[in-house]
Amino acid sequence: MSARHFTPGQFVDVSGVSNGKGFQGTVVKYGFKMQPATHGNSKSHRALGSTGMRQDPGRVFKNKKMPGRMGGVKRTVPNLQVK
């Protein structure tokens, strides 16, 4: 498709694939705060922290924000005006 297919003032939905960022931790992916860098903290400054409760429910809930691949997914921006 080229720009000739559209007229000025027309509204269009634009779809594409977002930039892939690779495997990211929770600090980058969700903006979680880091743990203290001092006071006895060793090797867990950028770690997630707690992921669940105790024996009840004894599991991690679905959709828990965890580290993983970021970006590289299809996104659509609706109602962009052609100029």
Secondary structure in CASP SS format (residue, H / E / C, confidence):
PFRMAT SS
TARGET T0000
AUTHOR 0000-0000-0000
METHOD secondary structure of the structure
MODEL  1
M C 1.00
S C 1.00
A H 1.00
R H 1.00
H H 1.00
F C 1.00
T C 1.00
P C 1.00
G C 1.00
Q C 1.00
F E 1.00
V E 1.00
D E 1.00
V E 1.00
S E 1.00
G E 1.00
V E 1.00
S C 1.00
N C 1.00
G C 1.00
K C 1.00
G E 1.00
F E 1.00
Q E 1.00
G C 1.00
T H 1.00
V H 1.00
V H 1.00
K H 1.00
Y H 1.00
G C 1.00
F C 1.00
K C 1.00
M C 1.00
Q C 1.00
P C 1.00
A C 1.00
T C 1.00
H C 1.00
G C 1.00
N C 1.00
S C 1.00
K C 1.00
S C 1.00
H C 1.00
R C 1.00
A C 1.00
L C 1.00
G C 1.00
S C 1.00
T C 1.00
G C 1.00
M C 1.00
R E 1.00
Q C 1.00
D C 1.00
P E 1.00
G C 1.00
R C 1.00
V C 1.00
F C 1.00
K C 1.00
N C 1.00
K C 1.00
K C 1.00
M C 1.00
P C 1.00
G E 1.00
R E 1.00
M E 1.00
G C 1.00
G C 1.00
V C 1.00
K E 1.00
R E 1.00
T E 1.00
V E 1.00
P E 1.00
N E 1.00
L E 1.00
Q E 1.00
V C 1.00
K C 1.00
END
